[in-house]
């Protein structure tokens, strides 16, 4: 009996769903543009040359929009230089998105 009443309620409520509007009564918020510089760094390191095992690292860093591109690139260069000294880096990729 309990299952039948729940099933009946679901069927009745599904009829209302078909007639509902697809718009929200509240206006949508307009999101502001990107306000920070985002840099994503992918590094591939060789863990064991004999076995050929690799390790992939991916890091994302955010800088303030007021920070100069030159300063961001200097920081990224130092970061990658440190990784070259720490590990056996075989390849790396840097992608930075600057606000307009």
C-alpha positions as CSV (number, residue, x, y, z in Angstrom):
1,X,0.0,0.0,0.0
2,X,2.8,2.3,0.9
3,X,4.6,1.6,-2.4
4,X,1.4,2.2,-4.4
5,X,0.8,5.6,-2.8
6,X,4.4,6.7,-3.5
7,X,4.2,5.5,-7.1
8,X,0.9,7.4,-7.5
9,X,2.5,10.6,-6.1
10,X,5.4,10.3,-8.5
11,X,3.1,9.8,-11.5
12,X,1.0,12.8,-10.5
13,X,4.1,15.0,-9.9
14,X,5.7,14.0,-13.1
15,X,2.6,15.4,-14.9
16,X,3.3,18.9,-13.4
17,X,7.0,18.7,-14.5
18,X,6.1,18.5,-18.1
19,X,4.1,21.8,-17.9
20,X,6.8,23.8,-16.0
21,X,8.7,26.6,-17.5
22,X,12.5,26.2,-18.2
23,X,13.4,29.7,-17.0
24,X,14.4,30.7,-13.5
25,X,12.4,33.3,-11.7
26,X,15.6,34.8,-10.4
27,X,17.9,36.7,-12.9
28,X,21.2,35.1,-13.5
29,X,24.4,36.6,-12.2
30,X,26.9,37.9,-14.7
31,X,30.3,36.5,-13.8
32,X,33.1,39.0,-14.1
33,X,36.1,38.3,-16.4
34,X,39.2,36.5,-15.4
35,X,40.9,38.5,-12.7
36,X,44.1,36.4,-12.1
37,X,46.9,35.0,-14.2
38,X,46.7,31.2,-14.2
39,X,49.7,29.1,-15.1
40,X,49.6,25.4,-15.5
41,X,52.8,23.5,-15.5
42,X,53.1,19.8,-16.7
43,X,56.4,18.1,-16.0
44,X,57.4,14.5,-17.0
45,X,60.2,13.0,-15.1
46,X,62.1,9.7,-15.7
47,X,61.9,7.8,-12.4
48,X,63.9,4.7,-13.5
49,X,65.8,4.7,-16.7
50,X,66.3,0.9,-16.7
51,X,62.6,0.2,-16.4
52,X,61.5,3.2,-18.4
53,X,59.0,4.4,-15.7
54,X,57.9,8.0,-15.8
55,X,56.2,10.3,-13.4
56,X,54.0,13.1,-14.5
57,X,53.4,16.2,-12.4
58,X,50.8,18.8,-13.0
59,X,50.6,22.0,-11.0
60,X,48.4,25.1,-11.4
61,X,49.4,28.4,-9.9
62,X,47.4,31.7,-9.7
63,X,49.0,35.1,-9.7
64,X,47.4,38.5,-9.1
65,X,46.3,40.3,-12.2
66,X,48.4,43.3,-11.3
67,X,51.6,41.1,-11.4
68,X,53.6,41.8,-14.5
69,X,54.1,39.1,-17.2
70,X,57.8,39.4,-16.8
71,X,57.6,38.6,-13.1
72,X,55.3,35.6,-13.8
73,X,57.7,34.2,-16.4
74,X,60.7,34.7,-14.1
75,X,58.9,32.7,-11.3
76,X,57.9,29.9,-13.7
77,X,61.5,29.8,-15.1
78,X,62.9,29.5,-11.5
79,X,60.3,26.8,-10.7
80,X,61.3,24.7,-13.7
81,X,65.0,25.3,-13.1
82,X,64.6,23.9,-9.6
83,X,62.7,20.9,-10.9
84,X,65.6,20.2,-13.4
85,X,68.0,20.2,-10.4
86,X,65.7,17.9,-8.3
87,X,64.6,15.4,-10.9
88,X,65.5,13.9,-14.2
89,X,63.0,16.0,-16.3
90,X,62.4,14.6,-19.8
91,X,59.8,17.1,-20.9
92,X,57.7,20.0,-19.6
93,X,54.9,22.2,-20.8
94,X,53.9,25.6,-19.5
95,X,50.5,27.3,-20.3
96,X,49.7,30.7,-18.8
97,X,46.5,32.6,-19.3
98,X,46.7,36.3,-18.6
99,X,43.6,38.5,-18.0
100,X,42.8,41.1,-20.6
